[in-house]
Amino acid sequence: MSLASALQSLRDRFKTTERMPLVFLGHGSPMNAIVETDYARNWAALGRALPRPQAILVVSAHWMSRGTTLVDVSRLPRTIHDFYGFPEALYEQQYPAPGAPDIAREVETILASHHAEGDDRWGLDHGAWSVLKWLFPEADVPVFQLSIDMSRDLDWQLEIGAAIKDLRRRGILILGSGNVVHNLRRMRAGSPWDWAIEFDQGFAERLEARDFKALADRRGMGALFDLAHPTPDHYLPALTVAGAAEAGDELLFMNDSIDIASVSMRSFVFY
């Protein structure tokens, strides 16, 4: 089935469902925010297929904390340009969506056992707004971010996802933004590294098998994980999304390619 047909099927199914889907997007370069790449066109098509959420909870690779899980409780999250060396047009981008402080405070309570704290200093980093601008270009859906606790191991993010999965039944879209493979030290022009393909395909196979425990087994993945992720920040949002999946969910892959040889743009939807 083509991606267009799959998204049409997705749109039809959402007409009768009461649960929001789960979305993970491989966001890649910040330039994807202003250049209409195939990746961006597919994100826009996904946005047209999605039901309108009451709010969006974003777990981005670019909001990291230590010892706590921060929840953005601001009323108007600022647009953060957390990159350097790019064209001025990228720094001019704004995503003026409202926040969702009441829901964010509830999430803070839900995640009390995971040391959650409210925070009004962050906003929307480029892991969030660079894809949200394609999904919901009007910036009229309330949105807030959840940080990733870098002091914890991989299975912590699966737990976070499991703890917040009931939000789906309240019309809240859980969106993860990172990359299944992310090693900027090994980027190059030309064909992908063999290890990048191996890790990306292994991830997809384990996700399809719902073997989430294996996806969080850093030791079991060994040196291959270290090649794919010199630091795990871009991997962790995918685990949050996986942790929020339910037994009856179907799975759709999008943008399943490797960019600049060492960054997987693989995206997926549980619905």
C-alpha positions in Angstrom: 0.0 0.0 0.0 1.3 3.5 -0.9 1.7 6.1 1.8 -1.1 8.1 0.3 -3.4 5.1 0.5 -2.3 4.4 4.0 -3.0 8.0 5.1 -6.4 7.9 3.5 -7.1 4.7 5.5 -5.9 6.4 8.6 -8.2 9.4 8.0 -11.2 7.0 7.5 -10.4 5.1 10.7 -10.1 8.3 12.8 -13.7 9.2 11.9 -14.9 6.4 14.2 -12.2 6.2 16.9 -12.3 7.9 20.3 -8.5 7.5 20.9 -5.9 9.8 19.5 -3.0 8.2 17.6 0.6 8.2 18.8 3.1 9.9 16.5 6.9 9.8 16.3 8.6 11.9 13.7 12.3 11.8 12.7 12.9 15.5 12.4 16.4 15.7 11.0 17.9 19.0 10.0 16.2 22.3 11.1 16.1 23.2 7.4 13.2 20.8 7.1 11.1 23.5 8.7 11.5 25.9 5.7 12.3 23.6 2.8 9.5 21.6 1.3 11.3 18.2 1.3 9.7 14.9 0.8 9.8 14.5 4.6 8.0 17.8 5.1 5.4 16.9 2.5 4.7 13.6 4.2 4.4 15.4 7.6 1.8 17.8 6.0 -0.1 14.8 4.6 -0.1 13.2 8.0 -1.4 16.4 9.5 -4.4 16.4 7.1 -5.1 12.8 8.1 -5.0 13.3 11.8 -8.1 14.1 13.9 -7.9 17.6 15.5 -6.5 17.2 19.0 -7.6 19.0 22.2 -3.9 19.5 22.9 -0.5 18.2 21.9 2.1 16.8 24.3 5.5 16.9 22.6 8.6 14.9 23.8 11.5 16.4 21.9 15.1 15.3 21.8 16.1 18.9 22.4 14.6 19.4 25.9 16.9 17.5 28.3 16.8 17.5 32.1 18.6 15.6 34.8 16.9 14.1 37.9 13.5 15.4 37.0 10.9 15.3 34.2 9.9 18.9 33.4 6.5 19.8 32.1 6.0 23.1 30.3 3.1 24.9 32.0 3.5 28.3 30.2 0.4 29.9 28.6 2.2 31.0 25.5 5.3 28.9 24.8 8.1 30.8 23.1 9.6 29.6 19.8 13.2 28.6 20.6 15.8 28.7 17.8 18.2 26.2 19.4 20.7 25.9 16.6 23.4 28.0 14.9 24.9 28.5 11.5 21.7 28.4 9.5 20.1 30.9 7.1 18.4 34.0 8.7 15.0 32.8 7.4 15.1 29.9 9.8 15.6 32.2 12.8 12.6 34.3 11.7 10.3 31.3 12.0 7.7 31.5 14.8 5.1 29.0 16.0 2.7 31.0 18.2 0.5 28.1 19.4 -1.0 28.6 22.9 0.1 26.4 25.8 -2.1 24.1 27.7 -1.2 24.9 31.4 -4.2 23.1 32.9 -3.5 19.8 31.1 0.2 20.3 31.8 -0.4 20.5 35.5 -2.4 17.3 35.3 0.5 15.6 33.6 2.8 16.9 36.3 0.6 15.1 38.8 0.4 11.9 36.7 4.1 11.8 36.6 4.8 12.6 40.2 6.4 9.2 40.7 8.8 10.2 37.9 9.8 13.4 39.7 7.8 15.7 37.4 8.0 19.4 38.0 6.2 22.3 36.2 8.4 24.7 34.2 7.5 28.0 32.4 11.0 28.9 31.1 11.3 26.5 28.1 8.7 26.7 25.3 8.9 25.0 21.9 12.3 24.0 20.6 13.0 23.1 17.0 12.3 19.5 17.6 8.7 20.5 18.3 7.9 23.5 16.0 9.9 22.4 12.9 7.4 19.5 12.5 4.3 21.0 14.1 4.4 23.8 11.5 3.7 21.1 8.9 1.2 19.0 10.9 -0.9 22.0 12.2 0.2 25.0 10.2 -2.3 27.4 11.8 -0.7 27.0 15.2 -4.1 26.9 16.7 -3.9 23.7 18.8 -2.6 24.1 22.4 0.8 22.5 22.8 3.2 21.8 25.6 6.5 19.9 26.0 7.8 17.2 28.3 11.5 16.9 29.0 13.6 13.8 28.9 15.5 12.9 32.0 19.0 12.1 30.9 20.0 10.7 34.2 17.8 7.6 33.6 18.3 4.6 31.4 16.2 3.8 28.3 13.4 1.9 30.0 12.5 5.1 32.0 11.1 6.6 28.8 8.9 3.5 28.2 7.6 4.0 31.7 6.8 7.6 31.0 4.9 6.6 27.9 2.9 4.0 29.8 2.0 6.5 32.5 0.6 9.0 30.1 -1.1 6.7 27.6 -4.6 7.4 28.9 -4.3 11.0 27.7 -5.1 9.6 24.3 -8.7 9.0 25.3 -9.0 12.6 26.3 -8.1 13.9 22.8 -4.4 14.6 23.5 -1.9 13.8 20.8 1.4 12.4 22.1 4.1 13.4 19.7 7.7 12.3 19.9 10.4 14.0 17.9 13.9 12.8 17.5 15.7 10.3 15.2 16.0 6.5 15.3 19.6 6.9 14.2 21.4 10.1 15.0 25.2 10.3 14.7 26.2 13.8 13.4 29.9 12.9 13.8 29.6 10.4 11.0 27.5 12.3 8.5 28.7 12.4 4.9 27.4 12.7 1.4 26.5 9.5 -0.4 25.2 6.2 0.7 24.2 5.4 4.3 26.6 3.6 6.6 25.8 -0.1 6.9 25.5 0.2 10.7 22.9 2.9 10.3 20.8 0.7 8.1 21.2 -2.2 10.4 20.2 -0.3 13.5 17.2 1.4 11.7 15.9 -1.9 10.3 16.4 -3.7 13.6 14.5 -1.0 15.4 11.6 -1.3 12.9 11.5 -5.1 13.3 11.4 -4.9 17.1 8.8 -2.1 17.0 6.6 -4.2 14.7 7.0 -7.2 17.0 6.1 -5.0 20.0 9.3 -6.1 21.6 9.7 -2.8 23.5 11.9 -4.4 26.1 14.5 -5.1 23.4 14.3 -1.5 22.2 15.2 -0.4 25.7 18.0 -2.9 26.2 21.1 -0.8 25.8 23.4 -3.6 26.8 21.8 -6.0 24.4 22.2 -3.6 21.5 25.9 -3.2 22.4 28.3 -1.3 20.2 25.7 -0.9 17.5 23.7 1.4 19.8 26.8 3.5 20.5 27.4 3.9 16.8 23.8 4.9 16.2 23.6 7.2 19.2 26.8 8.7 20.7 24.3 10.3 23.0 20.8 8.8 23.4 18.7 12.0 23.4 17.3 11.6 19.9 16.3 8.0 20.6 14.4 8.5 23.8 11.3 10.2 22.4 10.7 7.1 20.3 10.6 5.0 23.4 8.1 7.4 25.1 5.8 6.9 22.1 6.3 3.1 22.1 5.5 3.0 25.8 2.2 4.7 25.3 1.1 2.1 22.6 -1.7 -0.4 23.4 -2.2 -4.0 22.3 -4.8 -3.2 19.7 -2.8 -0.5 17.9 -1.8 -0.8 14.3 1.5 0.6 13.1 2.3 2.8 10.1 5.9 3.7 9.0 6.7 6.9 7.1 9.9 8.5 5.8 11.9 5.3 6.3 15.2 6.5 4.8 18.6 7.5 6.1 19.7 11.1 5.5 23.3 12.4 5.4 24.4 8.7 5.8 23.9 8.7 9.6 20.5 10.2 10.5 17.4 8.0 10.2 14.3 10.0 9.2 12.0 7.0 10.0 8.7 8.1 11.4 5.8 6.0 12.7 2.2 6.2 13.9 0.4 3.9 16.3 -3.4 4.1 15.7 
